[in-house]
Amino acid sequence: MGLQLSIITFPVPRALKALHTPPPSPLADVYNIIPIHDLLTDHPSLRYPEVHAASASLRAVGNLPKPPYMSWNGNYDLMDWLGLLFGFQRDNVRNQREHVVLHLANSQMRLEPPPSIPDTLDAAVLRRFRKKLLENYTSWCSFLGRKSQVTIGKRSKNNNNNSLPDLRRELLYVALYLLIWGESGNLRFMPECLCYIYHHMAMELNDFIDQRIDPSTGSPFLPSIYGECTYLKSIVMPIYQTIKTEVESSLNGTKPHFGGITTISMSFSGVGVMGFVNFVAWEDTEYPSQALERRDVQVELLTCFITWAGLRVLQSVLDAGTQYSLVTREPWLLGLRMVLKCTVAITWTILFVVFYARIWSAKNGGSWSPEANNRIVTLFEAAFLYIIPELLPCNSI
């Protein structure tokens, strides 16, 4: 007679089962993004020491001040930190994390000779990437005469966070630009606009990192926007809505209208167009295009040719001053060329002033006479002759 044993099983409570079940990866449902955040994942790309070096550099959050009004997790990296600080979308943070890590890893793999410590990010790799990525922003600052907010090695000694490594700050500048770019949508067709956005957000990043005092509140500086999806809602959408309104006002390009994508983009790259917008806005109309329908406004805008010629006079004088030493050493033809250049610029300035004054002198009270219209045509003919040298491939004067 044999002894039969039966195994009695009892259902395991859900709470107890949860204690033994490993937590799911936060990006397990994302199939097209390398799980760089998870060091325990056996992914082929994570076997390279260069990938580990780049991802480890992103995890060096250290003593950075925590983003306000947001819960902080100890597993967050610099990308998460920026996402919480300025309200970038979570998927954008995921994409740009992979972008940064793979780009830096690929660059470090191509180093010749290879670095002695391959699992540590080489500072020269990051520096080259930052300079290439922000080349357009650097040119934008130079063109407008603005001070760049990329302050590597230029921080004030009075800041409270002087121990912040340059490598980490450089990573933040790179990551911030990519996060802005990744969530800007069609604003990418306006590179000057992205430079403008980056300039002000990098300024706020510096103020927040250095814990500067906000003069308006007397407390440590806080970003002007924060919270979930605030970059999209507070920056991208208002600019996009402005462009949409301008397009609708022009009836999709079938009606003459001032505001276009090129013009709006140019408004972020110089004071000339912005001055034009402000000037037209002074005419108390709902839209700038409505002010341009007035003949008085159209004629007043012709002063741009006077300004243009006057700036040429200033340029010729500055050229003569900066090249004075060459004039004294080189043949007299160089000095003659500078004199002729200045003389031509002065002549054009005087001509434009005379033509412009003659237009207003021919106006009959509140109406524009045929003679005044003819004089407007004369000024445009002179302007065409003035612009011809600009259209030539070489302009010797």
Residue pairs with C-beta under 8 A, 6 or more apart in sequence:
25 35
25 38
25 41
26 37
27 33
27 35
27 37
27 38
27 94
30 94
33 94
33 95
33 98
34 43
34 45
34 46
34 98
34 101
34 102
35 41
35 43
35 46
36 46
36 51
36 55
36 97
36 98
36 101
37 55
37 75
37 77
37 97
39 46
39 55
45 51
45 102
46 52
48 105
48 109
49 118
49 119
50 104
50 105
50 106
50 108
50 109
50 118
50 119
51 101
51 102
51 105
52 119
53 104
53 105
53 108
53 118
53 119
53 120
53 121
53 122
54 100
54 101
54 102
54 104
54 105
54 108
54 121
55 77
55 101
56 119
56 120
56 121
57 104
57 121
57 126
57 167
57 168
57 171
58 77
58 78
58 79
58 97
58 100
58 101
58 171
58 175
59 77
59 78
60 78
60 165
60 167
60 168
61 76
61 77
61 78
61 81
62 164
62 165
62 168
63 161
63 163
63 164
64 81
64 164
64 168
64 209
65 161
65 208
65 209
65 211
65 220
66 72
67 81
67 84
67 85
67 226
68 222
68 223
68 226
69 226
69 227
70 84
70 226
70 227
72 84
73 80
76 84
77 97
78 168
78 171
78 172
78 175
79 93
79 96
79 97
79 100
79 175
79 179
80 93
82 88
82 93
82 172
82 175
82 176
82 179
83 89
83 90
83 92
83 93
83 179
84 226
85 205
85 208
85 223
85 226
86 176
86 179
86 201
86 223
86 225
86 226
86 230
86 231
87 225
87 226
87 227
87 228
87 229
87 230
87 231
87 232
87 233
87 234
88 179
88 182
88 183
88 231
89 183
89 229
89 231
89 232
92 179
92 182
92 183
93 179
95 182
96 175
96 178
96 179
96 182
99 178
99 182
100 171
100 174
100 175
100 178
103 129
104 121
104 125
104 126
104 129
107 125
107 128
107 129
108 115
108 118
108 121
108 122
108 125
111 122
111 125
115 122
121 167
123 166
123 167
126 167
126 170
126 171
126 174
127 170
129 174
130 150
130 152
130 170
130 173
130 174
131 138
133 174
133 177
133 178
134 150
134 173
134 174
134 177
136 191
136 195
137 148
137 150
137 177
137 195
137 198
137 199
138 148
138 150
140 146
140 192
140 195
140 196
140 199
140 269
141 147
141 148
141 195
141 199
143 269
143 270
144 269
144 270
146 199
149 199
149 202
149 203
149 205
149 206
150 173
150 202
151 169
151 206
152 166
152 169
152 170
152 173
153 166
155 162
155 164
155 210
156 210
159 210
159 211
159 212
160 210
160 211
161 209
161 210
161 211
164 209
169 209
172 205
172 209
173 202
173 205
176 198
176 201
176 202
176 205
177 198
179 231
180 194
180 197
180 198
180 201
180 231
181 188
181 194
183 231
183 232
183 236
184 194
184 197
184 236
185 236
185 240
186 240
187 193
187 194
187 236
187 239
187 240
188 194
189 261
189 265
190 261
190 264
190 265
190 268
191 265
192 265
192 266
192 268
192 269
193 239
193 264
193 265
193 268
195 268
195 269
196 268
197 235
204 221
204 223
204 224
207 214
207 221
208 221
208 222
208 223
211 220
211 221
212 220
212 221
213 219
213 220
213 221
214 220
214 221
214 222
225 231
225 234
225 235
242 264
243 259
243 261
243 264
246 257
246 259
246 260
246 264
247 253
247 259
249 255
249 257
249 259
249 287
249 289
250 256
250 257
250 259
250 260
250 289
251 257
256 289
256 292
257 287
257 289
258 277
258 280
258 287
258 288
258 289
258 292
259 287
259 288
259 289
263 273
266 273
267 273
267 274
267 277
276 301
277 288
279 300
279 301
280 288
280 291
280 292
280 297
281 288
281 291
283 291
283 294
283 297
285 291
291 297
292 298
295 368
299 359
299 360
299 376
302 356
302 359
302 376
302 379
303 356
305 352
305 356
305 379
305 383
305 386
306 349
306 352
306 353
306 356
308 386
309 345
309 348
309 349
309 352
309 386
310 349
312 345
312 348
312 349
313 342
313 345
313 346
313 349
315 345
316 338
316 341
316 342
316 345
317 342
319 338
319 341
320 327
320 338
320 342
323 334
323 338
326 334
327 334
327 335
327 338
337 396
337 397
340 397
341 397
344 397
348 386
351 382
352 379
352 382
352 383
352 386
355 375
355 378
355 379
355 382
356 379
358 375
358 378
359 372
359 375
359 376
359 379
360 372
362 369
362 371
362 372
362 375
363 369
363 372
364 372
389 395
389 397
